[in-house]
Amino acid sequence: MRAEIFGSLHAQWYDRWHAGKDYQSEVDQLVAVFTEHGRVSSVMDMGCGTGRHLEKLAEAGYVVVGVDRSPGMVAQARRRLQPYAGASVVQADLLEVRLGSTFEAVIMMFSVFGYLGTTGELLGALGTARRHLRPGGLLVLDVLDGGAVLSNGPRGGFTAMTDGTQSLLRATTGRVHPDEQVYEMGVHLWLIDGDRLVDQDTETHSLRFFLPRELELILEVAGFELIGSAPIAGGQPGPAREWSKLVWARRT
């Protein structure tokens, strides 16, 4: 994932924009997978963002380590995890990080896997996950389901959020590139303080979507056995929720 698409303005308002995301239901679903398919006590979160999944896993008693490339996201995740002994966050590229330790589970949530634009990057991230997993360990990730994306088409909209004297305006556009299997989301942010424009940014988020057999083959090539999938838990509306599914695999 490229750090520039989660710049300082995006990182600053990220948690407020996603306040309605049902992290607890997602973590409950993760814990159910951990319980059914392995005895998990330690979790590495690749692309941890601001640490919302990590926080809830730490609350549930797991030893957690997060990795993210964005300095703004890492700073927020570290503040969030301060109360939890043993929890840590590392600023690093997912394709290059070497922690020197292994875990019983690795997760990649909130479309982190889809942000890896090339097959080489996908296999590189899966290689990172495999190196950090104990034999038989679990990989759990969410992906955009190709059938759902192609059936429903692009989305876009305009939203606003206020905090004190400041307001953040966000306009989004969507475009589907079927040949490349990419959903492209344009994001334009404007920060208003009173009647003044004080900051703005434009980002283009390209997320790869997957067909079931394709995903199974990618995992197999990388040394994983696909063992299950399900619609992602939680009831937040919107395309990310409607199109996402949770997938879990075992390190072979």
SVG drawing of the C-alpha trace seen along z (x, -y; Angstrom):
<svg xmlns="http://www.w3.org/2000/svg" viewBox="-26 -33 41 60">
<polyline fill="none" stroke="black" stroke-width="0.4" points="0.0,0.0 1.4,-3.4 1.7,-5.9 0.8,-8.9 -2.9,-7.8 -3.2,-8.1 -1.7,-11.5 -1.7,-13.6 -5.2,-15.1 -6.7,-11.7 -5.0,-10.2 -6.1,-13.0 -9.8,-12.5 -9.8,-8.8 -11.3,-7.5 -14.0,-10.1 -15.0,-9.2 -15.2,-5.6 -16.9,-6.0 -19.8,-3.9 -17.6,-1.0 -18.5,2.1 -15.0,3.0 -16.3,5.0 -18.3,7.3 -15.3,7.8 -13.1,8.7 -15.8,11.0 -15.7,12.7 -11.9,12.9 -12.0,14.5 -14.6,17.1 -12.2,18.1 -9.3,18.2 -11.2,20.4 -12.5,22.8 -9.3,23.3 -6.5,22.9 -5.2,22.0 -4.3,18.4 -2.8,16.1 -0.6,13.8 -1.6,11.7 0.2,9.6 -1.8,7.0 -0.4,6.1 -1.6,2.6 -3.0,1.9 -4.0,-1.7 -4.9,-3.5 -5.1,-0.3 -8.8,0.2 -8.7,4.0 -5.5,4.2 -7.1,2.4 -10.1,4.7 -7.9,7.8 -5.6,6.5 -8.7,6.0 -9.7,9.6 -6.3,10.7 -4.3,11.3 -0.6,10.3 -0.6,7.9 1.8,6.2 0.8,3.9 2.7,2.8 1.8,-0.2 3.7,-2.4 1.8,-5.6 3.5,-7.8 0.2,-9.4 -1.6,-6.1 1.2,-4.6 1.3,-7.6 -2.4,-7.2 -2.2,-3.4 0.7,-3.8 -1.3,-6.2 -4.3,-3.9 -2.3,-0.9 -0.4,-2.6 -2.6,-1.0 -1.8,2.5 1.4,4.1 3.2,5.9 1.3,4.3 3.4,2.5 3.2,0.9 6.1,0.8 6.3,-1.7 7.5,0.3 6.6,1.4 4.5,4.6 6.8,6.1 10.0,5.4 9.3,5.7 11.1,8.4 10.1,8.5 12.3,11.5 9.4,13.2 6.4,15.4 2.7,15.4 -0.2,17.8 -2.3,15.5 -1.7,12.7 -4.6,10.4 -5.0,7.9 -8.2,6.0 -10.1,3.1 -9.1,4.0 -5.3,3.9 -4.8,6.9 -6.7,5.2 -4.4,2.1 -1.5,4.2 -1.8,3.5 0.3,6.1 0.5,9.9 4.1,9.4 3.0,7.2 0.3,9.6 2.7,12.5 5.3,10.3 2.8,9.5 1.7,13.1 5.4,14.0 5.7,11.5 2.7,13.1 4.1,16.6 7.5,15.7 5.8,14.3 3.4,17.2 4.2,20.4 3.7,23.7 -0.1,24.2 -0.8,20.6 -3.8,18.7 -4.0,15.9 -7.2,13.9 -8.0,11.1 -10.9,9.2 -11.2,8.7 -13.6,7.1 -15.7,9.8 -15.4,9.5 -19.0,10.7 -20.5,8.1 -18.4,5.2 -19.1,6.1 -22.9,6.6 -23.3,3.3 -21.1,0.9 -19.3,-2.3 -20.3,-4.4 -19.6,-8.0 -21.0,-10.8 -20.4,-13.8 -20.2,-13.9 -19.2,-16.5 -18.1,-16.2 -17.7,-19.0 -15.4,-19.1 -15.6,-22.4 -14.9,-25.3 -13.5,-22.9 -15.3,-21.0 -14.0,-18.3 -15.7,-17.9 -15.2,-14.8 -16.2,-14.1 -15.7,-10.5 -16.0,-9.1 -15.9,-5.5 -14.8,-3.7 -14.6,0.0 -11.8,1.3 -13.0,4.8 -10.0,5.8 -7.5,4.9 -9.9,6.1 -9.6,2.7 -12.1,0.5 -10.8,-3.1 -12.0,-5.5 -11.1,-9.2 -11.2,-11.1 -11.0,-14.9 -10.7,-16.4 -11.2,-20.0 -10.6,-21.3 -12.6,-24.4 -12.0,-26.4 -14.7,-29.0 -15.0,-30.5 -11.4,-29.7 -10.0,-26.8 -7.0,-25.7 -6.0,-22.5 -7.0,-20.1 -5.8,-16.9 -6.7,-14.6 -6.1,-10.9 -6.7,-8.0 -7.4,-4.7 -7.1,-1.7 -8.4,1.6 -8.1,4.9 -11.1,7.2 -11.0,11.0 -12.8,13.9 -13.0,17.0 -10.8,19.4 -8.2,16.7 -7.9,15.9 -7.5,19.6 -4.7,20.0 -2.8,16.9 -2.9,18.2 -1.8,21.7 1.1,20.3 2.2,18.4 2.0,21.4 -1.4,21.2 -4.5,23.5 -7.8,21.6 -10.1,23.1 -13.1,20.7 -14.9,17.5 -18.0,15.6 -19.6,12.2 -17.8,9.7 -19.6,9.1 -21.3,5.9 -24.0,3.8 -22.4,0.6 -24.0,-0.4 -21.9,-1.3 -20.0,0.5 -17.0,1.4 -19.3,3.4 -21.7,4.8 -18.8,6.0 -16.4,7.3 -16.0,10.8 -13.7,12.4 -11.3,15.1 -9.1,17.4 -6.3,19.7 -3.7,22.0 0.1,21.8 1.2,25.0"/>
</svg>
